[in-house]
Amino acid sequence: MALELDGIWAPLVTPFAEDEALDLEALAFNVQLYGQTPLRGYVALGTTGEFVHLSDEERGQVIETVVRAARADGRPVIAGVGGHATRVAIEQARRAADAGAAALLVWPPFYYKARMQAEALIDYFAAVADASPVPVILYHIPQNTGVNLSPAVVGELAAHPNIAGIKDSSGQPAQTIAFLREGGPRFRVFVGSTTALLAGLAAGAAGGILAAANLAPYECCEVYDHARAGRWAEAAEIYRRVAAVDEMVAGMGLGALKAVLDMLGYRGGHPRRPLVRPDEPQLDPLRLLLREQRLLGC
């Protein structure tokens, strides 16, 4: 069966115990709970999953855990991979596919970003796509990597038969629209920022891979469904509720997202240092906002 690359996907958090040990039991528990929601699928090892804080062995364990837990409801898993050297990215891509990932979210090399000209980026992504046994999705998050994928680069890569789309986390609707224009009808553009979700869907984005989908999976899917049906007023009302919470959580960091998941009955756990989890007094305004926006206890 062909992989359906649309809808709302949750880029899962990677739970850690208080001593920062990987908590795979909590990860599997979360996937089982998300199996009751309308989410299209899951992303393991995205930015929300702290992939940069994990060893290669731990990354493999995370992918295997999510794939195994997701089999219960038959939902696909996209795995985040990449490397500063092309051969490393290819090795990670093959391992993730062997572990059961249905597609790969490939981040760009960014340590030598001053040398990452268009030709180098095209060569890197094309080489990974050539070697990957599953479809590749480009990962565009310039605020973290410092690497901006231009519409021209994306347009050229979109012609590759194994490059299926892009996750645009820039938060800039104009860039999302440019990717849609240059990618063509086969190329799937996912919004990676809650703030740009409505604008992206209105422009024709295939869906969203959203950190907010971890804490509001039903609401994010409702926004998508209303938008697809042309019910923009209904979509906007729910979107505003989710966006208000997302804005506060984003301002407090990944530790706050994990704390919210604990409030909601998931197992968010702790982040790995140097990221920190806010203390309880710092979380009080967030807890109040969750209730006001009917995402906690309502």
DAHU-V178122 format. One record per pair of residues at least 6 apart in sequence whose ideal C-beta (glycine too) atoms are under 7 Angstrom apart, sorted by the first residue. I is the first residue (numbers start at 0). J is the second residue. If there is no record, write none. Layout:
# DAHU-V178122
I/J
I/J
This chain:
# DAHU-V178122
2/75
2/101
2/102
2/134
3/39
4/163
4/164
4/187
4/205
5/39
5/187
5/205
5/206
6/39
6/206
6/223
7/38
7/39
7/206
7/207
7/209
7/212
7/219
7/220
7/223
8/38
8/39
8/40
8/41
8/42
8/77
8/206
8/208
8/212
9/33
9/38
9/41
9/42
9/212
9/213
9/216
10/42
10/45
10/46
10/47
10/48
10/208
10/210
11/29
11/41
11/42
11/43
11/47
11/48
11/65
11/213
12/47
12/48
12/213
12/256
12/257
12/260
12/267
13/26
13/48
13/49
13/53
13/61
14/22
14/25
14/26
14/266
14/267
14/268
15/21
15/22
15/268
15/269
15/270
15/271
16/22
16/268
16/269
17/269
19/269
19/271
19/272
21/57
21/60
22/268
23/60
23/64
25/266
25/268
26/61
26/64
26/65
27/64
27/68
28/266
29/265
29/266
30/41
30/65
30/68
30/69
31/68
31/71
32/265
33/41
33/216
34/71
34/72
36/216
36/217
36/220
37/217
37/220
38/212
38/216
38/220
39/206
40/74
40/75
40/76
40/77
41/65
41/69
41/74
41/76
42/77
42/79
42/104
42/208
43/61
43/62
43/65
43/76
43/78
43/79
44/50
44/58
44/61
44/62
44/78
44/79
45/79
45/104
46/140
46/143
47/210
47/213
47/253
48/61
48/79
49/270
49/271
50/58
50/79
52/271
53/61
59/94
59/98
62/78
62/95
62/98
62/100
63/98
65/76
66/76
66/98
66/99
66/100
69/76
75/101
76/99
76/100
76/101
77/100
77/101
77/102
77/103
77/104
77/136
78/95
78/100
78/103
78/104
79/104
79/106
80/88
80/91
80/92
80/95
80/103
80/105
81/88
81/91
81/105
81/106
81/107
82/88
82/91
82/108
83/108
83/110
85/123
85/126
88/105
88/123
88/127
89/126
89/127
89/130
92/103
92/127
92/130
92/131
93/130
95/103
96/131
96/132
96/133
100/133
101/133
102/133
102/134
102/136
102/163
103/131
103/133
103/135
103/136
104/136
104/138
104/166
105/124
105/127
105/135
105/136
105/137
105/138
106/138
106/144
107/115
107/120
107/123
107/144
107/146
108/115
108/123
109/144
109/145
109/146
112/145
112/146
115/146
117/149
117/152
120/148
120/152
121/152
121/155
121/156
124/137
124/156
124/162
125/156
125/159
127/135
128/135
128/159
128/161
128/162
131/161
134/161
134/163
135/161
135/162
135/163
136/163
136/164
136/165
136/166
137/148
137/153
137/156
137/162
137/165
138/166
139/148
139/165
139/166
139/167
139/168
139/169
140/168
140/191
141/147
141/169
150/177
150/178
150/181
151/181
153/165
153/178
153/181
153/182
154/181
154/182
156/162
157/181
157/182
157/183
157/186
163/187
164/186
164/187
164/188
164/189
164/205
165/178
165/188
165/189
166/189
166/191
166/208
167/174
167/175
167/178
167/188
167/189
167/190
167/191
168/191
168/192
170/192
170/194
170/195
171/195
172/195
172/198
172/199
172/202
175/188
175/190
175/195
175/199
175/202
175/204
176/202
178/188
179/188
179/202
179/203
179/204
182/188
187/205
188/204
188/205
189/204
189/205
189/206
189/207
189/208
190/196
190/199
190/204
190/207
191/208
193/209
193/211
193/241
193/242
193/245
194/242
196/207
196/209
196/222
196/238
197/226
197/234
197/235
197/238
200/223
200/226
206/223
207/219
207/223
209/219
210/256
211/219
211/241
211/245
212/219
213/256
213/260
214/244
214/256
214/259
214/260
214/263
214/294
215/241
215/294
218/237
218/240
218/241
219/241
221/237
222/234
222/237
222/238
222/241
225/233
225/234
226/234
240/292
240/293
243/288
243/292
244/288
244/289
244/292
244/294
247/285
247/288
248/255
248/256
248/259
248/285
251/277
251/285
252/274
253/270
253/274
254/270
254/274
254/275
254/276
254/277
255/277
255/285
256/267
257/267
257/268
257/269
257/270
257/276
258/267
258/276
258/277
258/282
259/267
259/285
259/289
260/266
260/267
261/267
262/286
262/289
262/295
263/295
269/276
270/276
286/295
289/295
290/296
290/297
